[in-house]
Amino acid sequence: MLMTAAILVWIVLATVLFGILAIFASFVDMKGRLPHKVAGIWARSILALSPIELTVKGLSNIDPAKSYVCMSNHQSNYDIPILLGRLPVQFRWLAKIELFRIPLFGYAMKRAGYICIDRSNRESAFESLKKAAGIIRNGVSVMIFPEGTRSSDGNIGSFKKGGFVLAIESGVPILPIIILGTFSVMSRSRLLIKPGKVTLEILEPVETSGFTKETKDELMEKIKNIMCESVDKKKKDIL
């Protein structure tokens, strides 16, 4: 409990400190690259204090010359610092609007070029996807949790369609990402942080050029199958 309290205190302090730095950095670099690097330092500072043994696999599947629609499963709040701190890709979050309402943190996200999506407003959601497509055309990747929220049981849930429409219209590959272990470290239902082994694995990119908006469901099913099969295989290997 004391360890959890100490880490949570640092997360609050680090969010204030690096949030302010990211805001200042956004005025120096309007493209958001410098603020994203500041966010990476924030993330690594949290991971350094956390009782996590993190293994990263599949980095060779990333082509630095390409942009992607990155899609990760979502087990825990810890997924955010893991992706920011350990994924060597300049990306912008496409995140739910509630995160942008957090004082300072939300403003820092906005200044860094991250995009809020309001799923309760269809027109606003489409505008967010258009903005994300513009970012991709400028050579920067976009990060999405296709489930839309954290898992309640550690398994991969149903996917939202917006990210797949974005990938098809942008014509860029989808980069599937698997995170395992964060659910047991800090689940959705509790604040307690436990020690644990965590794996971040980047799977092979999936080309989207053969799909259209009419066949987006097929693409969505393909990506979900790839991610679920990877998770199931790793769980069997552990057992």
C-alpha positions in Angstrom: 0.0 0.0 0.0 2.9 2.4 0.8 4.5 1.6 -2.5 1.2 2.4 -4.3 0.9 5.7 -2.4 4.5 6.7 -3.3 4.0 5.9 -7.0 0.7 7.7 -7.2 2.2 10.8 -5.5 5.0 10.8 -8.0 2.5 10.4 -10.9 0.7 13.5 -9.8 3.9 15.5 -9.3 5.4 14.3 -12.6 2.2 15.0 -14.5 2.2 18.6 -13.2 6.0 19.1 -13.9 6.1 17.4 -17.3 2.7 18.7 -18.2 4.0 22.3 -17.8 7.2 21.4 -19.8 5.1 19.8 -22.6 3.0 23.0 -22.8 6.1 25.2 -23.1 7.6 22.7 -25.6 4.5 23.0 -27.7 5.2 26.7 -28.3 8.8 25.8 -29.4 7.8 22.9 -31.7 4.3 23.4 -33.2 4.4 20.0 -34.8 4.3 18.2 -31.5 7.5 16.2 -31.7 9.2 17.8 -28.7 6.1 17.6 -26.5 5.8 14.0 -27.4 9.4 13.4 -26.3 8.7 15.2 -23.0 5.7 12.9 -22.6 8.1 10.0 -23.1 10.3 11.2 -20.3 7.2 11.5 -18.0 6.3 7.9 -18.9 9.8 6.5 -18.3 10.0 8.3 -14.9 6.8 6.5 -13.8 8.1 3.1 -15.1 11.4 3.6 -13.4 9.6 3.8 -10.0 7.1 1.0 -10.7 7.6 -2.6 -9.7 7.4 -3.8 -13.3 9.7 -6.1 -15.2 9.1 -5.0 -18.8 10.1 -6.9 -21.9 9.8 -5.3 -25.3 9.6 -7.5 -28.4 9.1 -7.0 -32.1 10.8 -3.6 -32.6 12.1 -4.8 -36.0 8.5 -4.7 -37.2 8.6 -0.9 -37.1 9.8 0.9 -40.3 11.0 4.4 -39.1 10.2 5.7 -42.6 6.5 4.8 -42.4 3.6 6.1 -40.5 1.0 3.8 -39.0 -2.3 3.6 -37.3 -1.1 1.9 -34.1 -3.6 -0.3 -32.3 -3.0 -1.7 -28.9 -5.2 -3.7 -26.5 -6.0 -1.9 -23.3 -5.7 -3.7 -20.0 -4.7 -1.0 -17.5 -3.8 2.7 -17.0 -0.2 1.5 -17.1 -0.6 0.9 -20.8 -0.2 4.6 -21.4 3.2 5.1 -19.9 4.4 1.8 -21.4 3.5 2.9 -24.9 4.7 6.5 -24.4 7.9 5.4 -22.8 8.9 2.3 -24.8 7.4 2.5 -28.3 10.0 4.3 -30.5 7.4 5.9 -32.7 6.4 9.5 -33.0 2.6 9.1 -32.6 -0.4 11.2 -31.5 -3.1 9.7 -29.3 -6.7 9.5 -30.6 -8.2 9.5 -27.1 -11.6 9.8 -25.5 -12.7 13.3 -24.6 -12.8 12.6 -20.9 -9.0 12.6 -20.7 -8.9 16.1 -22.2 -11.0 17.4 -19.3 -8.4 16.5 -16.7 -6.8 19.9 -15.5 -3.4 20.6 -17.0 -3.0 17.0 -18.3 -5.7 17.6 -20.8 -4.4 20.9 -22.0 -0.9 19.4 -22.3 -2.3 16.6 -24.5 -4.1 19.2 -26.7 -0.9 21.3 -27.0 1.0 18.1 -28.0 -1.3 17.6 -30.9 -3.2 14.7 -29.4 -6.8 14.4 -30.7 -9.9 14.0 -28.6 -12.8 12.0 -29.9 -16.3 12.4 -28.5 -18.1 9.1 -29.4 -21.4 10.5 -28.1 -21.3 13.1 -31.0 -21.1 11.5 -34.4 -20.3 14.7 -36.3 -17.5 15.6 -33.8 -16.1 12.0 -34.0 -15.9 12.3 -37.8 -14.1 15.6 -37.5 -11.6 14.0 -35.1 -10.9 11.2 -37.6 -10.4 13.8 -40.4 -7.8 15.6 -38.1 -6.1 12.3 -37.4 -5.9 11.6 -41.2 -4.2 15.0 -41.7 -1.6 14.1 -39.1 -0.9 10.8 -40.8 -0.5 12.5 -44.1 2.2 14.6 -42.5 4.2 11.5 -41.7 3.2 11.0 -38.0 1.5 7.9 -36.6 -1.7 7.8 -34.6 -2.3 5.6 -31.6 -5.7 4.1 -30.8 -7.1 1.7 -28.3 -9.7 0.0 -30.6 -11.6 -1.3 -27.6 -12.2 2.3 -26.6 -11.7 1.6 -22.9 -9.8 -0.6 -20.4 -10.7 -4.3 -20.2 -12.8 -5.3 -17.3 -11.3 -8.8 -17.1 -8.0 -8.7 -18.9 -9.3 -10.1 -22.2 -9.7 -8.2 -25.5 -13.2 -6.8 -25.9 -15.2 -5.6 -28.9 -13.6 -3.1 -31.2 -14.9 0.4 -32.3 -14.9 1.0 -36.1 -13.4 4.5 -36.3 -9.8 3.5 -36.3 -10.3 1.1 -39.2 -12.0 3.8 -41.3 -9.1 6.1 -40.5 -6.5 3.5 -41.6 -8.4 2.7 -44.8 -8.9 6.3 -45.8 -5.3 7.2 -44.9 -3.9 4.2 -46.8 -1.4 3.4 -44.1 -0.7 0.0 -42.4 -2.2 -0.9 -39.1 0.5 -1.8 -36.5 -1.0 -4.2 -34.0 0.4 -4.0 -30.5 -0.1 -6.4 -27.6 0.4 -5.5 -23.9 0.3 -8.4 -21.4 0.6 -8.3 -17.6 -0.6 -4.8 -16.8 -4.0 -6.0 -15.8 -2.5 -7.9 -12.8 -0.3 -4.9 -12.0 -3.2 -2.4 -11.8 -6.6 -3.5 -12.9 -9.5 -1.2 -13.8 -11.3 -1.9 -10.6 -8.6 -0.9 -8.1 -5.9 1.6 -7.4 -3.5 -0.9 -5.8 -0.3 -1.4 -7.8 1.3 -4.8 -7.6 4.7 -6.1 -8.9 4.6 -8.0 -12.1 6.1 -9.0 -15.4 4.8 -7.1 -18.4 5.3 -7.7 -22.2 5.0 -5.1 -24.9 5.1 -6.8 -28.3 4.8 -5.1 -31.7 3.3 -7.5 -34.3 3.8 -7.4 -38.0 2.1 -4.4 -39.8 -1.1 -5.2 -41.7 -1.6 -3.5 -45.1 -5.0 -1.8 -45.6 -4.7 -1.0 -49.3 -7.0 -4.0 -50.2 -9.8 -2.8 -48.0 -12.6 -0.2 -48.5 -15.0 1.5 -46.1 -17.5 -1.2 -47.2 -15.2 -4.0 -46.1 -13.9 -2.3 -42.9 -15.6 -4.9 -40.8 -13.4 -7.6 -42.4 -10.3 -5.6 -41.6 -11.5 -5.1 -38.0 -12.1 -8.8 -37.7 -8.7 -9.6 -39.1 -6.9 -7.3 -36.7 -8.9 -8.6 -33.7 -8.1 -12.2 -34.7 -4.4 -11.4 -35.0 -4.3 -9.8 -31.6 -6.4 -12.4 -29.8 -4.4 -15.3 -31.3 -1.2 -13.6 -30.1 -2.6 -13.1 -26.6 -3.9 -16.7 -26.4 -0.5 -18.1 -27.6 1.4 -16.2 -25.0 -1.0 -17.2 -22.2 -0.5 -20.9 -23.2 3.3 -20.4 -23.3 3.1 -19.0 -19.7 1.0 -22.0 -18.6 
